[in-house]
Amino acid sequence: MTPLRQRFIEDMLLRGLAPTTQRSYLHYVADYAKYYNTSPEKLDLEAVRQYELHLLNERKLSPESVNTFISSVQFSILTRVDTPWTSSVSPGFAWARSFRSCWTRKKWPAFSTTFPV
Protein backbone atom coordinates (compact mmCIF):
# COMPACT_ATOMS: atom_id res chain seq x y z
CA MET A 1 0.00 0.00 0.00
CA THR A 2 1.36 3.38 -0.97
CA PRO A 3 1.87 6.08 1.67
CA LEU A 4 -0.64 8.32 -0.13
CA ARG A 5 -3.34 5.63 -0.04
CA GLN A 6 -2.57 4.88 3.60
CA ARG A 7 -2.90 8.56 4.51
CA PHE A 8 -6.16 8.80 2.55
CA ILE A 9 -7.60 5.86 4.49
CA GLU A 10 -6.40 7.29 7.81
CA ASP A 11 -7.91 10.69 7.01
CA MET A 12 -11.25 9.08 6.19
CA LEU A 13 -11.14 7.24 9.51
CA LEU A 14 -10.31 10.47 11.34
CA ARG A 15 -13.29 12.17 9.71
CA GLY A 16 -15.54 9.30 10.73
CA LEU A 17 -16.72 8.48 7.22
CA ALA A 18 -18.96 5.44 6.95
CA PRO A 19 -17.35 2.23 5.63
CA THR A 20 -19.50 2.38 2.47
CA THR A 21 -18.37 5.96 1.85
CA GLN A 22 -14.74 4.93 2.36
CA ARG A 23 -15.08 2.10 -0.17
CA SER A 24 -16.77 4.41 -2.64
CA TYR A 25 -14.12 7.13 -2.26
CA LEU A 26 -11.29 4.60 -2.68
CA HIS A 27 -13.00 3.19 -5.77
CA TYR A 28 -13.39 6.58 -7.46
CA VAL A 29 -9.89 7.83 -6.64
CA ALA A 30 -8.35 4.54 -7.81
CA ASP A 31 -10.32 4.66 -11.10
CA TYR A 32 -9.32 8.29 -11.56
CA ALA A 33 -5.63 7.43 -11.13
CA LYS A 34 -5.96 4.37 -13.37
CA TYR A 35 -7.57 6.46 -16.13
CA TYR A 36 -4.50 8.72 -16.23
CA ASN A 37 -2.11 5.88 -15.35
CA THR A 38 -0.41 7.97 -12.66
CA SER A 39 -0.64 8.83 -8.99
CA PRO A 40 -3.51 11.18 -8.04
CA GLU A 41 -1.04 13.52 -6.35
CA LYS A 42 0.55 14.26 -9.73
CA LEU A 43 -2.74 15.27 -11.34
CA ASP A 44 -3.98 18.85 -11.42
CA LEU A 45 -7.44 20.37 -11.23
CA GLU A 46 -7.84 20.37 -15.01
CA ALA A 47 -7.46 16.58 -14.90
CA VAL A 48 -10.39 16.44 -12.46
CA ARG A 49 -12.50 18.47 -14.87
CA GLN A 50 -11.56 16.30 -17.85
CA TYR A 51 -12.28 13.08 -15.95
CA GLU A 52 -15.62 14.46 -14.81
CA LEU A 53 -16.51 15.08 -18.46
CA HIS A 54 -15.38 11.52 -19.26
CA LEU A 55 -17.70 10.14 -16.57
CA LEU A 56 -20.65 12.14 -17.88
CA ASN A 57 -20.17 11.83 -21.62
CA GLU A 58 -18.46 8.50 -22.18
CA ARG A 59 -19.37 6.37 -19.19
CA LYS A 60 -22.82 7.98 -18.90
CA LEU A 61 -22.80 7.96 -15.09
CA SER A 62 -25.63 9.54 -13.15
CA PRO A 63 -25.21 12.98 -11.59
CA GLU A 64 -25.19 11.32 -8.17
CA SER A 65 -22.25 9.14 -9.16
CA VAL A 66 -20.37 12.11 -10.58
CA ASN A 67 -21.01 14.00 -7.35
CA THR A 68 -19.55 11.08 -5.41
CA PHE A 69 -16.47 11.22 -7.64
CA ILE A 70 -16.16 14.97 -7.06
CA SER A 71 -16.50 14.50 -3.30
CA SER A 72 -13.92 11.73 -3.23
CA VAL A 73 -11.35 13.66 -5.26
CA GLN A 74 -12.05 16.83 -3.31
CA PHE A 75 -11.46 14.95 -0.06
CA SER A 76 -8.29 13.43 -1.53
CA ILE A 77 -7.01 16.84 -2.58
CA LEU A 78 -7.93 18.52 0.69
CA THR A 79 -5.95 15.95 2.66
CA ARG A 80 -2.89 17.11 0.73
CA VAL A 81 -1.92 20.68 1.47
CA ASP A 82 -0.10 21.32 -1.82
CA THR A 83 -3.15 21.64 -4.11
CA PRO A 84 -5.93 24.21 -3.62
CA TRP A 85 -9.58 23.32 -4.11
CA THR A 86 -12.32 25.86 -4.73
CA SER A 87 -15.95 25.48 -5.67
CA SER A 88 -15.13 26.87 -9.10
CA VAL A 89 -13.31 23.62 -9.93
CA SER A 90 -16.56 21.70 -10.04
CA PRO A 91 -19.61 22.85 -8.14
CA GLY A 92 -21.37 19.53 -8.75
CA PHE A 93 -25.01 19.01 -9.57
CA ALA A 94 -27.07 20.92 -7.03
CA TRP A 95 -30.32 19.30 -8.10
CA ALA A 96 -28.88 15.85 -7.59
CA ARG A 97 -27.95 16.64 -4.00
CA SER A 98 -31.33 18.02 -3.03
CA PHE A 99 -34.27 17.28 -5.28
CA ARG A 100 -33.27 13.99 -6.90
CA SER A 101 -32.88 12.29 -3.52
CA CYS A 102 -36.37 13.52 -2.59
CA TRP A 103 -37.88 11.64 -5.51
CA THR A 104 -36.23 8.40 -4.44
CA ARG A 105 -37.46 8.81 -0.87
CA LYS A 106 -40.94 9.87 -2.07
CA LYS A 107 -41.06 12.85 0.26
CA TRP A 108 -40.00 16.47 0.16
CA PRO A 109 -37.65 17.97 2.71
CA ALA A 110 -38.77 20.79 4.95
CA PHE A 111 -37.22 23.88 3.42
CA SER A 112 -35.69 26.35 5.80
CA THR A 113 -32.78 28.73 5.94
CA THR A 114 -30.54 25.87 7.04
CA PHE A 115 -31.37 23.58 4.10
CA PRO A 116 -28.05 22.32 2.64
CA VAL A 117 -27.45 23.32 -0.95
Secondary structure, 3 states (H helix, E strand, C coil): CCHHHHHHHHHHHHHCCCHHHHHHHHHHHHHHHHHHCCCHHHCCHHHHHHHHHHHHHCCCCCHHHHHHHHHHHHHHHHCCCCCCCCCCCCCCCHHHHHHHHHHHHCCCCCCCCCCCC
